[in-house]
Amino acid sequence: MDATAVRAAKERMLPARDERRIRKILEALCEPTRLKIVRALRGTTLAAGDLATVIERSRAATSQHLKVLRDVGAVVRRREGNVVRYSLSDDVTAEILEDAADAFDRLAAASGEGG
């Protein structure tokens, strides 16, 4: 056994609390609709109904996906009068999801499927 390599590898392991958070973020990535939401909210805010139109889903389905993204900290909501608008958070979770969406775009382009 290479004790030095094992020790170095163990030092790179995450605490259990961080592993749970990572699992939730990765689970949020498992639904393509959520990546569509991340793409749609880049640089803008949208009401749930407008977002549903953009991603071509029902408002109820869109709201369910928004809840998952809010729960992991990727999306925030802000009330403007009687309208609730959604945007990407400043949290690193939103950045991770945006980076994943970019990586999937590059993968699709590399395989000739477009973006």
Buried (B, 14 or more C-beta within 10 A) or exposed (E): EEEEEEEEEEEEEEEEEEEEBEEEBEEBBEBEBBBBBBBBBEEEBBBBEBBBBBBEBEBEEBBEBBEBBBEBBBBBBEEEEEEBBBBBBEBEBBEBBBEBBEEBBEEEEEEEEEE
